[in-house]
Amino acid sequence: MASEKPLAVVTCTAPVNIAVIKYWGKRDEESGPAHNSSLSVTLHQDQLKTTTTAAISQDFTEDRVWLNGREEDVGQPRPTGLPAGE
């Protein structure tokens, strides 16, 4: 990316949200009540946060991703659907 000049670079942060009890859908599709309650905790960004930076340019010829300072392979297609059950 050194020789390529980005058109725009944007950095965003977001707080970490931990699901303690997850929402599992509706008990009955017609009446609509939840199957169970959900509970989550959102941490303050001073304690823990995620940071994402994205750059765009007409000169970029491929998608590239870095995670924790290390470039990751993004050559594999994105998985779709759920894995087959047993």
C-alpha positions in Angstrom: 0.0 0.0 0.0 3.1 2.3 0.2 3.0 3.3 -3.5 -0.8 3.4 -3.8 -2.5 6.6 -2.7 -5.8 6.1 -0.9 -8.8 8.3 -1.9 -10.1 8.1 1.7 -9.1 6.6 5.0 -11.6 6.2 7.8 -11.0 4.9 11.3 -13.9 4.0 13.7 -14.0 2.5 17.1 -16.8 0.5 18.8 -17.4 -0.8 22.3 -17.2 -4.5 23.0 -20.6 -6.1 23.7 -20.7 -9.4 25.5 -23.9 -11.5 25.3 -24.5 -13.2 28.6 -27.8 -14.7 27.6 -28.5 -14.8 23.9 -31.8 -14.3 22.1 -32.9 -17.5 20.5 -35.8 -16.3 18.4 -39.6 -16.3 19.0 -41.5 -18.9 20.9 -44.4 -18.7 18.5 -44.1 -16.9 15.2 -47.8 -15.7 15.3 -47.9 -14.2 18.8 -44.3 -13.1 18.8 -43.0 -13.4 22.4 -39.3 -14.2 22.7 -38.3 -17.8 23.4 -36.1 -16.4 26.2 -34.9 -13.1 27.5 -31.5 -11.8 26.5 -28.9 -10.0 28.6 -25.7 -8.3 27.4 -23.0 -6.1 28.8 -21.4 -3.3 26.8 -17.9 -2.3 28.1 -16.8 1.3 28.2 -14.4 2.2 25.3 -11.8 3.4 27.8 -11.5 -0.3 29.0 -11.9 -2.3 25.8 -12.8 -1.4 22.2 -12.3 -2.5 18.6 -10.7 -0.3 16.1 -11.3 -0.6 12.4 -9.6 1.4 9.6 -10.7 1.2 6.0 -9.0 2.7 2.9 -10.3 3.0 -0.6 -8.5 3.9 -3.9 -9.0 3.3 -7.6 -5.4 2.0 -7.6 -6.2 -0.9 -5.2 -6.4 -4.1 -7.2 -7.4 -6.5 -4.4 -8.8 -6.7 -0.9 -6.3 -6.9 1.9 -6.9 -7.4 5.6 -4.6 -6.9 8.6 -5.5 -8.4 12.0 -3.4 -7.3 15.0 -0.7 -5.9 12.7 -0.4 -9.1 10.6 -1.7 -9.4 7.1 -4.3 -12.3 6.7 -5.2 -14.3 3.7 -8.5 -13.2 2.2 -8.2 -15.3 -0.9 -10.8 -17.9 0.2 -14.4 -17.3 -0.6 -16.6 -16.3 2.3 -18.5 -19.2 3.8 -22.3 -19.1 3.5 -24.9 -21.0 5.4 -24.5 -23.1 8.5 -22.3 -26.2 8.8 -24.2 -29.5 8.3 -25.6 -30.9 11.6 -25.0 -34.4 12.9 
